[in-house]
Amino acid sequence: MEKRKIIEVRHIKKVYKMGKVTIEAVKDISMDVYENEFVAIMGPSGSGKSTLMNILGCLDTPTSGDYILNGTLVSTLDDNELARIRNKEIGFVFQTFNLLKGVDAVHNVELPLIYSGLPYRERIERAKKTLISVGLGHRINHKPSELSGGQRQMVAIARALVNNPSILLADEPTGNLDSKTGEEILKLFHKLHEDGNTILMVTHERDVALHAERIIHLRDGMIEYEEKVKDGKVKV
């Protein structure tokens, strides 16, 4: 039985105009991501990784081409529908964690649920369960300043997962962590993948990308080539 497509991208282009200068950040990209896939996107600086991630996360719109997320053509959505998609369908994990400093882990994780309109008690209960699921049940009442870098990233991952999104978008999730802590985060990603989550991860580190099932290499705003991975090694 063929897996369902979560992401369908068809001839996406993104052009920025800065005065008289035109920059083609993404030139022509077509790709699919399937349910329960773990995909890494790699490429040098300026290859279009961040622009593509912003488009896939509905944070930016393409100049041309089609982006279909979970069967919905994104270009047909208004601002309110896009906000709902970002909150419900996509879980974001950023390199810089983006946590609120003044509140504890459980209240950081409940944030997406506030926008979903869930009652307070239900929000807190679900936030606690999600923190437990990523191994942080013992730190739910700690503020970001009281957590290590790895623990802060785990809080950010829990926040991304709390709405049961269709896809987890991770932008350099180990970029601000030492190698040992980065490995712990990648182990968590493997567990999430085994649990059925779809993960799309941007990274410039090959050893990190080799944790995925498939690596898409970008160069100059286009897909240069792809590699399939099994058990941390490229399939020949």
N, C-alpha and C positions, 0 to 999 in steps of 0.2 A: 504494500500500500504506500503510495507516494505521500511524502510529508507535505503539509500545508505551507504555502509561502506566507511569511510574515511581512517581508519587505520585497517590493518589486520596484526597481529603478530602471527607467528607460530613457536613454540619451539625455541625461541631466547635464546642463551647462550652467555655470554661474560666472557672470561678468560684473566686475566692479569698475565704475568710472570715477577716477580721481583727477578732477580738472580735465586736462587734455589727454591724460594717460588712461588707457583701458587695460585692465588686468583680467585675464581669463584664469580664475582660480580653479575652476573645474571645466574641462573642455568637452568631454563626451564620455560619460560613465553609464554603463548598464550593468546591473547585477541583481541577484536574488539572494535572500537569506531565508532559510526554512525554519519551521518550528523545531525547537530544541537543538538548533545548531550553535556551535561556538566558533565564531569567526573573528580573526584578527585582521586589522588594516594597518599596513606598514608603508613607509615611504619617507624620503628625506624631507627636510624643511622646505616648504613651498610646493610640495607635491599635491596639495589639495585635501589632505587628511582632515584638518579641522573644519574646513568649509563643508566637506561632505558630511561630517558628523553633525554639524549644525543643521544641515538640510534634513538629515534622517531624524534628528530630534525635534523637527518642526520649530526650530529656533530661527531659521532663515528659509527663504523661498528661492527656488532655482529661477534663473533667467528664462530657461526653456527646458522642455522635457517633462516627463511624468514621474511622480513618486506615489506609489500605492502602498499604504500601510494597513495591513489586516483587511484587505479588500476595499479600502476607502481611498479614492483619489484625493490626495491632500489639497491640491489646488482648488478644489470646489468648496473648501471649508471656510467659514467666516472666523473672525477673531475669537469668539466665544467657543466655537467648536474646536479650534486649534488649541485653546487653553485646556479644554476637557481632554483632548488627545494627549497633550503633554503630561497631564496629571494622572490619567487613568491607564494609558496604553504604554507609556515609556517611563522607565526608571533610569535616572541619570546618576552616574558616579564620576566625580571630577577629581583631577589630580590634587586640587587644593582643598578638598573635603567640603567646603562651603557650608559649614555648620554655624548655627547661631551660638555665639560665645556665652551669652547670659543664661541659657537654659540647659537642663540636663539631657542625657541621651534619649530618654523616653519621649520628652517633649520635642526634641529635634526630629525624631522618627515619626511622630504623629502629624507633623506639618502637612503632608500631602492629603491626609484624611480630613483636615479642617476644610480644605477646599472641596472635598467630596460631600460635605454636609453631614457626616456621621456624628451621632451624639458623643459627648465628651467621654463617658465611661467606656463606650465601645472603642473609641479611638485609642485610649490608653491601654486597654486590654490587648488590642491588636498590635500596638507598638511594642508592648512588653513581649508578646509571643514572637514577634519578628526579631527582636534583639536576642532572645534566647536561641532562636534558630541559627543565628550567625555566631553563637558562642559568647555573647556578651550579657547574659542574664545577670551576672554578678556586678555589672557596672551601670545598670539602668539609671541610677540616680546621680551619676557623676557628670559634671560639666566637661566640655571639651578640654579645658585647661588642666583637668585632672586625669586625662587619658593620654596614653602613648599615641604616636603617629598611626600605628597599625590599628589600635582600638578606635581612633577617630575615623579611619577609613571604613572600619566595620560598621560603625554607626551610620556613615554615609551610605553604605551598601544596604543596611537594614531600611533606611529611609527610602531608598530606591525601590525596594521590594515590597513595602508595606501595602501598596495598592494592587498587588498581584498583576504587574504590567505584562504586556505581551512580549516586550523585549527590554533587556538591560543594556544600555549604552554606557560604556566605560571609556573615558578619555584619559589615557596615561594613568591608570589606577595605581600603579606602583612607583610613579615618577618621583614622589617626595619621600619615599621610604627606603630604608637600608635593605640590602639583599635578603637577609633572613626574614624581615617583616614582610617584604614583597612576596616571598615564597608562601607565607601564611595566607596572604590575601589571594594568591593564585590557587592555593588548596581550597579555599572557600569557594572560589569561582568554579572549580571542578565539582565540588559538592552541589552547588546550585545547578550546574549543568546536568549532573546525574539526577537531580530532582525534577528535571523537565524544563528548566528555564532556557530561554533563547538569549545568547550573549553576543554582542558585537563590541569589540575592544580595539581602540586605537592605541598603538604603541610604536616607538621608534627602536625598541630593544628586541633583537631577534630571539633571545632566549625566553623572553616573555611571550612573544608571538607563538613560539613552538608549543605553548600550552593549549592552543586552540586546535580545532579539527581542520581548519582551512585558513590560509593566509592569502589576503589580497594585497598585492604590491602596487602602489601608485607611483607615478612619476609624471611631472609636468601636467597635472590635472587629468590624467587618464590612467586606466588600469594597464599596467605593464605586463604582468603575468600573475598566475595564481599557483599556490602549492597546497597539496593535501597532506595532512599530518596525522600520524598515528603513534601513540605512546612517546610523544616528544621528538619524533623523527620524521623527516620529510619522506613521503611515499614516492618511490622511484617508478 
